[in-house]
Amino acid sequence: MNSCTVIILDLFRSCHPYCLPAPYRPDDTGSTLATSRYLEINPNFTALAEGVIERTGDTDAFQFTTAGGQVSLTANPVGDWADLAVMATLANAADIVIASNNPQTVLSATITTNLAAGTYTFRVTGAGRNSPLINGFSSYASLGYYSVTGYVAGARLPTRLSVAEHSTNGTVVGTVPVNNIYNQPLACAIRSGSLAFCSKACADAWFFAEADEDEDEEKGET
């Protein structure tokens, strides 16, 4: 009798009595510049972000814009219980990868380099380590939460607005500066859960307004 090898794909199994595939968690971040989230940049140019690798081969991209200088960013699995090893890549505005790091002896990954002025994405991918048959594991079940920390010299800083408690509709909460050297039509949108913001013009003052329960976005155009 010939022997055989049976490979069970555990990620596709569930506790359903008929073993129907369980759905994956929705992807929280896209893998390209167009579908990326913004890397959070503080006034001292330190950076942070967090995310989840939900499935095999998932890549999360975080974009930032810099006037040029040194960048150092680390993706690190969260917790001592982490079941995730990561590979980090850095891509330019054309989505071309210009740097990568996939260390084999630690679960985290770091990219440190000097960049010219421009817009870039720091990307985090679930990865394997060493040889799955000898001294490591594949990327198949390399899943879970991670954080991104580091700094981006010369980064473009976000405009942060705060809303006082019990603010009424129409309260001015701040001004968003816009660099529109080509005088092109602009459109603005802010997502904020149970609150919504709208503006008379993109470069004008932003106002506080309550949102409908099923609506979390308001848009303004110049």
N, C-alpha and C positions, 0 to 999 in steps of 0.2 A: 504494500500500500504506500503510495507516494505521500510524502508530507507536504504541507502547504503553510503559507504564512498569511494570517488574517490581520489586516490593519483596521482598527476601529477609530473612526474620526469622532472623537469625543465632543468636539465643539458643535457637532450637528445632532447630538443626542440630547434628549430631555427626559423628564420624568413622566411624560405622557404615556398612557398605557399602550399606545400603538407606535411609540417611538417616532412621532412626528418631529421634524426639526423645530427647535425653539428659535424665535426671532432674535436677531442681533439688536443690541442697543443702537439707536440712531447715531450716525457719525456727528461729532460735535464740531469738527473743523475740517475744511477742505485741504487738498494737497497741493494746490497751485496758488499763484499770486491772486488770481481772480476770485478764488474761493477761500482765501486765508482769513484768519482773524488778525487783529492788530496786536503786536507785542506791546505790553504796557511799559511805558518809559517814565521814570520819575524825574523830578527836576535836577537831581544829581547824576542823571544819565544811567542809573542802575535800571535793570530790566527784569521783568518777571511775567510769567504766564503759567497756565496749567491746562491739562487736558487728559484725554483718555484714548488709549489705543484699544479700539473695540473689537477688531477682527484681524486675522492674519493678513499682513501686507498693508495695513492701514498706515497712512502718512498724514500728519497734521502740520500745517504751515502757518507761520506767524510772520507778518510783514512789518518792516520798519524802514524809515527813510533817514539817511544820514548825510551830513555835509562832508563826510570823509573822516577817517581816523581808525583807531583800533577798536575791534569788536571782540568780545569774549563771552560766549554763551554756553551754558551747560544744561543738558536735559538729564534729569535724575529721577528714576522710579521712586514712588512715594512709599515709605514705610519699610521696616525690616522684613515684612512678609511679602515684598514685591515679587510678582511672577512675571516680571518684564525686564528685558534688556533692550537698550535702544541704540539706534544708529542716528547720528546727526548729520545733516547736510545743509549747505548754504547755497542759495540760488540767486541769480541776478534778476532784473526786471523782465528778462526774456525767458525766465524759467529754466535757465541753463545752470546746472550745478557747477560751482566754482571751488567748493571745498567740502570735504566729508571726513567723518571720524567714526570708526566702528571698532572700538577696542575689544580685545578678546579676554581680558583679565578682570574687568569691572563691568557693572551693569549700566553705568552712566556713559555719556559721551559729551565731549567738549570741542568746540571750534574756537580758536583764537587766531585772528588775522587782521591785516590792515585793509581797509576798503576805500575805494574812490567814492566820490559823491554819487548818490543814487538810491534806488529803492531795492530792497532785498527781502528774501524770505528765509527764515530759519526753520528747518523741517525736522520733525521727529518721526521715526519709523520703528516699529517693533522688529527686533532682530534676534538672530541666534548667536551662539558663542562656540567657537572651536568646532570639534567634530561631534555630531550627535551620537555617533556609534562608539566613541572612545572617551572623550573628556569634556563633552559639552551638550548642547541642545540646539534644536532648530528654532526657527521663528514661528512655528505653527501655533504654539500656545503662549507666545511672548506677548502678553496682553496686560492692561491695567492702567492705573493712574500714574502721571508723571508731573513734575514741575520744571519750569525753565527759569534759570537765574543767570545773572551776569551784568554786563554793561555794554552800552553802545555810545562811543564817543561821538559828539557832534550830532546826536539824534534829533530829529524834529519832535518837539514836545507836544503832547495833546493839550487842548484847552479844557480845563476842568471847571464845571459849574456846579454849585451847590444850591439846593432848594431848602429854605427854612421850613420848619414844621408848621403845618396849618396854613401854608401859602394859598392865596386865592387865585382863581383863574385870572390871567392877564398880568401876573407879577413878573417884572423883568428880572431875570436871573443872571444875565451876563451878555457879553458880546463875543462872537466867534470871529476872529480875524481871518480874512481870506486873501491869499496872494493870487490874483487873477490877472497876470500880466498881459494875457491875450484877449481879455474882455469877452470871454466866452460865456454863454448861458450856464448858470450853475443850478444844481438841485441838491437839497440837503435832506437827510433823514436821520432820526435818532430813535433807537429802540431802547425801551427802559421798563419792560415788564408791565406793571400796573399803572405806570405814568406815561404821559406822552408830552412831547415838546413840539412846538411849531414856531415858525419865524415869518416875519413879513418879507424878509429877504435874507439870502444866505449869509451876507456879511453884516446883517443888522442884528438887533437884539433878539434874544430867544426868550420866549414866554412860557410860563408854566400853565398847563391845562390838564384836567383830568381826562383819562382815556376810558373808552367803553371797555367792558370786561373782555370782549372778544377782539379787541383791537389794541395793538401795542406799537403802532408806527404812525407818525404824522410826517408829511413832507411839505417843504416849502420851495418855491422856485423864484428866481429873480426874473 
